[in-house]
Amino acid sequence: MNDVRKNWAWFILIMVLILGAGIYVGKSRRAELGKSFDYSLDEYRKVDPSLIKYREVDPIFPTIGNPTALALARGFVCVGGENGIEIIGDKTIPMDGVISCLAFDDEGSLFAGVQDHVEIILKGGERQVWPAAGEKAYLTSIAVDEWYVYAADAGSRRIWRYDKAKGGKPLEIGKKDWANGVRGFFIPSPFFDIAVSRADGSLWAVNPGHHALENYRPDGMPLSSWEASGMRIEGFSGCCNPAHFALMPDGGFVTAEKGLPRVKIHNVDGSLRCVVAVPDQFEDGVEGLDVAVDGDGRIYVLDPSKNQIRVFEEKE
């Protein structure tokens, strides 16, 4: 064997020995990793019982398939789903497409986000269809007051403000504008919720990638915000939470999270008030826990995994 062949033979033998030693060490070391490397959510599924101020009562069972959206109005519970809207105990309204979000106004008209556009069912039954705001539009929440219709668009990472009386071209809210203190919406997944404050007519919006609630004037100028990141019960965890929220009669926030499913109430300043439902009350991996609050403070949670609207009342 010449010198060149000898050198290559030794080189191959050495590489095999190094590779084998690496595999052996890797396997043996892997078994020695400490508990700090054992990632688990079990610790965070447990909640101090003294924080849980609500109890669950009898649920509501919608008949519509694939429930995706929840709204309350004048004693009615309304659920949107695949190809229709069900007003519990009253009727089902056929629609084309999946209802991604719902809202009522004070006159009883129903506003629905149908994936990329808004449809309106007036109190008398007349229907209106507004065109999509853009090619990327995916509407995930809708909110209505006396003058405006707001639609949260997770696809475009914007909120569109329509003139309620005539629709038309909407005003864009949420475009990054550092000069006016607008950082833009960070939407890693299709969960982007909004609500209008009855106290002052301002708009509240989740900025889920920042674990934040942000307050805007109707013209889109920022007013205030709060955020709370963290795995513990006081904060919001994961890539993008809260996934849904609703405003309490006193201005507090009911929030629902995905990933680690839990429903809580936060005060106006963002501090934790109490817990409504803990992770062990939901199935693992459940998403789409849309929430609503009635005038008496009862909390309604759409649970798609059980095909139920779960109802929670404050403990006496």
Secondary structure, DSSP 8 states (H G I E B T S, - for coil): --HHHHHHHHHHHHHHHHHHHHHHHHHHHHTT--GGG---SHHHH---GGGB-EEEEEEE---SSS--EEEEETTEEEEEEEEEEEETTTEEEEEEEE--EEEE-TTS-EEEEETTEEEEE-TTS-EEE---S-TT--EEEEEE-SSEEEEEETTTTEEEEEETTTEEEEEEE---BGGGTB-----SSS---EEE-TTT--EEEEEGGGTEEEEE-TTS-EEEEEE-BSSSTTSB-SSS--SEEEE-TTS-EEEE-SSS--EEEE-TTS-EEEEEE-GGGS-TT-----EEE-TT--EEEEETTTTEEEEEEE--
